[in-house]
Amino acid sequence: MDNINESLNKLQELTPEELSALKDSILAEFDSLDSQENRTREVVDTMGALADAHDNVVAEESRREVEAEELSQLAQDAASRIKGGSEDTEE
């Protein structure tokens, strides 16, 4: 759980591959705890913390997707302005 917490502290700095690996680690650790028959308060608390961590990773993935779409649109707008401006001056 310590490695997961360290990665969560620098969530926005992680590469897409690191983010995916973090998500896999969270799910693997959760599955390990979920399969235990004797669930103590500590185990259940850790499961809750892992669920919160998973939510944070999913939110970061969504934020990155939105940002990529926005950047793509801004790039298209800039290209349109440049290309549109070039065509007007050539005519």
NUKE-59531 format. One line per 3 residues: number of its first residue (from 1); their letters; for each residue x, y, z negated of N, C-alpha, C. Coordinates in Angstrom, 3 decimals, padded with zeros to 6 digits, always signed. Each point is the difference from the previous one (the first is absolute). Layout:
REM residues N
NUM> a> X/Y/Z/X/Y/Z/X/Y/Z; ...
This chain:
REM residues 91
1> mdn> +000.827/-001.193/+000.000/-000.827/+001.193/+000.000/+000.872/+001.258/+000.000; +001.218/-000.103/-000.543/+000.896/+001.158/-000.039/+000.368/+000.469/+001.403; +000.304/-000.958/+000.895/+000.331/+000.369/+001.384/-001.186/+000.663/+000.680
4> ine> -001.178/-000.485/-000.281/-001.210/+000.578/+000.579/-000.168/+001.432/-000.485; +000.179/+000.213/-001.298/-000.129/+001.349/-000.561/+001.038/+000.953/+000.577; +001.230/-000.484/+000.183/+001.050/+000.833/+000.599/-000.392/+000.412/+001.417
7> sln> -000.522/-000.935/+000.767/-000.417/+000.295/+001.368/-001.187/+000.953/+000.020; -000.915/-000.162/-000.939/-001.160/+000.890/-000.066/+000.416/+001.437/-000.295; +001.067/+000.173/-000.760/+000.478/+001.335/-000.334/+000.550/+000.744/+001.204
10> klq> +000.384/-000.736/+001.028/+000.513/+000.632/+001.224/-000.821/-000.442/+001.224; -001.272/-000.140/-000.210/-000.916/-000.549/+001.009/+000.090/+000.735/+001.334; +000.008/+001.325/-000.032/+000.011/+000.766/+001.240/+001.336/-000.076/+000.733
13> elt> +001.042/-000.436/-000.694/+001.322/-000.113/+000.612/+000.223/-001.353/+000.658; -000.860/-000.969/-000.267/+000.197/-001.351/+000.524/-000.230/-000.050/+001.498; +000.799/-000.829/+000.674/-000.227/-000.235/+001.422/-001.270/-000.848/+000.147
16> pee> -000.563/-000.072/+001.185/-001.164/-000.873/+000.193/+000.285/-001.454/-000.397; +001.219/-000.466/+000.275/+000.361/-001.371/-000.350/+000.055/-000.180/-001.513; +000.573/+000.983/-000.686/+000.082/-000.059/-001.460/-001.386/+000.075/-000.631
19> lsa> -000.863/+000.807/+000.587/-001.369/+000.120/-000.495/-000.735/-001.327/+000.154; +000.189/-000.641/+001.132/-000.612/-001.308/+000.236/+000.548/-001.046/-000.967; +001.305/+000.032/-000.228/+000.618/-000.945/-000.943/-000.515/+000.237/-001.420
22> lkd> -000.190/+001.260/-000.364/-000.541/+000.329/-001.322/-001.408/-000.557/-000.143; -000.804/+000.174/+001.018/-001.371/-000.520/-000.025/+000.013/-001.523/-000.158; +000.885/-000.658/+000.729/+000.123/-001.460/-000.105/+000.424/-000.420/-001.410
25> sil> +000.937/+000.748/-000.587/+000.461/-000.305/-001.363/-001.132/+000.148/-001.010; -000.776/+001.051/+000.162/-001.131/+000.240/-000.898/-000.991/-001.159/+000.094; -000.327/-000.380/+001.217/-000.963/-001.089/+000.198/+000.528/-001.325/-000.536
28> aef> +001.290/-000.268/+000.210/+000.595/-001.250/-000.490/-000.013/-000.051/-001.523; +000.361/+001.112/-000.619/+000.008/+000.016/-001.467/-001.422/-000.108/-000.551; -000.940/+000.676/+000.656/-001.391/-000.090/-000.434/-000.508/-001.436/+000.122
31> dsl> +000.272/-000.641/+001.136/-000.443/-001.386/+000.201/+000.591/-000.933/-001.053; +001.253/+000.239/-000.354/+000.646/-000.812/-001.029/-000.718/+000.140/-001.341; -000.332/+001.215/-000.356/-000.708/+000.230/-001.265/-001.435/-000.508/+000.058
34> dsq> -000.620/+000.165/+001.147/-001.398/-000.406/+000.174/-000.172/-001.507/-000.108; +001.054/-000.739/+000.329/-000.087/-001.464/-000.043/+000.219/-000.568/-001.413; +000.396/+000.841/-000.925/+000.215/-000.466/-001.365/-001.329/-000.274/-000.686
37> enr> -000.039/-001.107/-000.710/-001.226/-000.355/-000.715/-000.118/+000.750/-001.322; +001.116/+000.203/-000.658/-000.005/+000.674/-001.293/+000.281/+001.486/+000.215; -001.040/+000.787/+000.052/+000.150/+001.426/+000.250/-000.014/+000.773/-001.315
40> tre> +001.136/+000.583/-000.292/+000.117/+000.829/-001.189/-000.329/+001.440/+000.360; -000.085/+000.835/-000.995/-000.235/+001.429/+000.237/+001.108/+000.579/+000.877; +001.234/-000.422/-000.265/+001.139/+000.492/+000.774/-000.114/-000.390/+001.475
43> vvd> -000.405/-001.241/+000.248/-000.154/-000.468/+001.382/-001.090/+000.794/+000.709; -001.115/+000.198/-000.660/-001.117/+000.731/+000.607/+000.380/+001.464/+000.227; +000.722/+000.590/-000.957/+000.455/+001.384/+000.178/+000.936/+000.128/+001.195
46> tmg> +000.875/-000.981/+000.150/+000.923/+000.000/+001.137/-000.766/-000.169/+001.306; -001.025/-000.850/-000.012/-000.831/-000.163/+001.205/-000.661/+001.329/+000.371; -000.471/+000.715/-001.009/-000.602/+001.313/+000.254/+001.011/+000.990/+000.549
49> ala> +001.215/-000.014/-000.542/+001.055/+000.891/+000.485/+000.375/-000.351/+001.445; +000.014/-001.292/+000.312/+000.285/-000.422/+001.374/-001.107/+000.427/+000.959; -001.242/-000.072/-000.459/-001.118/+000.463/+000.826/+000.127/+001.502/+000.258
52> dah> +000.392/+000.761/-001.024/+000.219/+001.441/+000.181/+001.140/+000.252/+000.980; +001.073/-000.779/-000.121/+001.135/+000.138/+000.909/-000.420/-000.295/+001.435; -000.805/-001.038/+000.163/-000.504/-000.348/+001.333/-000.828/+001.147/+000.576
55> dnv> -000.853/+000.592/-000.825/-000.793/+001.147/+000.440/+000.892/+001.147/+000.464; +001.088/+000.241/-000.742/+000.925/+001.075/+000.369/+000.686/-000.275/+001.331; +000.375/-001.247/+000.232/+000.649/-000.365/+001.261/-000.987/+000.154/+001.161
58> vae> -001.214/-000.449/-000.182/-001.014/+000.127/+001.051/-000.272/+001.478/+000.293; -000.057/+000.814/-001.037/-000.217/+001.440/+000.185/+001.167/+000.625/+000.764; +001.218/-000.428/-000.305/+001.172/+000.521/+000.716/-000.027/-000.431/+001.465
61> esr> -000.388/-001.223/+000.263/-000.127/-000.456/+001.396/-001.023/+000.845/+000.745; -001.115/+000.273/-000.638/-001.040/+000.827/+000.621/+000.487/+001.420/+000.239; +000.711/+000.551/-000.990/+000.528/+001.357/+000.142/+000.961/+000.076/+001.186
64> rev> +000.830/-001.014/+000.140/+000.952/-000.023/+001.114/-000.705/-000.114/+001.343; -001.060/-000.787/+000.057/-000.755/-000.135/+001.247/-000.631/+001.326/+000.391; -000.588/+000.696/-000.968/-000.617/+001.298/+000.265/+001.062/+000.995/+000.456
67> eae> +001.130/+000.007/-000.682/+001.083/+000.916/+000.360/+000.503/-000.282/+001.416; +000.148/-001.275/+000.352/+000.466/-000.365/+001.344/-000.993/+000.478/+001.063; -001.285/-000.147/-000.286/-001.018/+000.465/+000.944/+000.046/+001.517/+000.147
70> els> +000.150/+000.703/-001.121/+000.077/+001.460/+000.044/+001.226/+000.458/+000.779; +001.141/-000.633/-000.251/+001.222/+000.367/+000.704/-000.111/-000.276/+001.498; -000.620/-001.107/+000.326/-000.206/-000.334/+001.411/-000.857/+001.060/+000.680
73> qla> -001.061/+000.415/-000.675/-000.883/+001.023/+000.562/+000.727/+001.333/+000.141; +000.782/+000.370/-000.999/+000.763/+001.247/+000.069/+001.017/-000.039/+001.137; +000.642/-001.152/+000.191/+000.958/-000.153/+001.091/-000.703/+000.113/+001.352
76> qda> -001.173/-000.609/+000.109/-000.767/+000.100/+001.253/-000.416/+001.444/+000.259; -000.416/+000.696/-001.035/-000.389/+001.408/+000.146/+001.178/+000.849/+000.458; +001.165/-000.223/-000.598/+001.191/+000.759/+000.376/+000.394/-000.311/+001.442
79> asr> -000.041/-001.266/+000.362/+000.340/-000.393/+001.368/-000.976/+000.613/+000.991; -001.246/+000.018/-000.364/-001.021/+000.594/+000.871/+000.249/+001.492/+000.193; +000.385/+000.665/-001.082/+000.280/+001.432/+000.091/+001.204/+000.264/+000.885
82> ikg> +001.037/-000.818/-000.152/+001.210/+000.190/+000.806/-000.269/-000.361/+001.453; -000.575/-001.147/+000.226/-000.255/-000.451/+001.371/-001.055/+000.857/+000.664; -000.994/+000.381/-000.759/-001.047/+000.869/+000.542/+000.575/+001.358/+000.345
85> gse> +000.885/+000.525/-000.831/+000.634/+001.290/+000.240/+000.932/-000.047/+001.196; +000.712/-001.114/+000.174/+000.920/-000.140/+001.131/-000.760/-000.023/+001.310; -001.103/-000.690/+000.023/-000.772/-000.110/+001.232/-000.598/+001.345/+000.372
88> dte> -000.409/+000.794/-000.990/-000.574/+001.313/+000.284/+001.037/+000.940/+000.594; +001.248/-000.044/-000.473/+001.018/+000.921/+000.492/+000.527/-000.427/+001.359; -000.121/-001.267/+000.349/+000.480/-000.478/+001.291/-000.941/+000.366/+001.116
91> e> -001.264/+000.191/-000.305/-000.988/+000.264/+001.055/+000.029/+001.374/+000.507
